[in-house]
Amino acid sequence: MKFTYNLLEEAYVQFNMHHIENSKTVQTSLNVQRFGIPLIYIVVAIVLSFVTEMPFIFLLLVFSILGLGWLLFYPRYFYRSIKKRTEKFIREGNNEGLLGMHEMTLTDDGIIDVTEGIQTSATWQSIQRMTEDENNLYIYNTSMSAYILPKQELSNWQEIKKFVQKKMD
């Protein structure tokens, strides 16, 4: 099965966001940061109540409001920050072979991906998993990288998905 598609920066950013949102390591880090800081605020309120003449209830209220704000808004900041950094990184250097036109061939042995001047391949045994979101199919060839197939570029993306699933079984 052979097909061509154009991989745009937007699809690459979507892959990174999808990967981050589904990574246990990143989610653990996010939760430590999200819940740890409000706990530190409470400790600061307790320490300040002993060090200063300010009433504990007042300090607890102020730092609890700060902690609640952090708890509610930090995830949005976290994801927005990662998205902006990803966009910045992709514009920073030479991305030959990553973005642009791809000609992919799915064979009985594996995947062959040809871009301007670069050819990569992977056997089906080396494919770790396939996931998707509303915009793309992601065929992971390592734990952190994947072939990104934009659904809007592929009229037969469901057929491709079935073929890959069959080869991975």
Secondary structure, 3 states (H helix, E strand, C coil): CEEEEEECHHHHHHHHHHHHHCCHHHHHHHHHHHHHHHHHHHHHHHHHHHHCCCCHHHHHHHHHHHHHHHHHHHHHHHHHHHHHHHHHHHHHCCCECCEEEEEEEECCCEEEEEECCEEEEEEHHHCCEEEECCCEEEEECCCCCEEEEEHHHCCCHHHHHHHHHHHHC
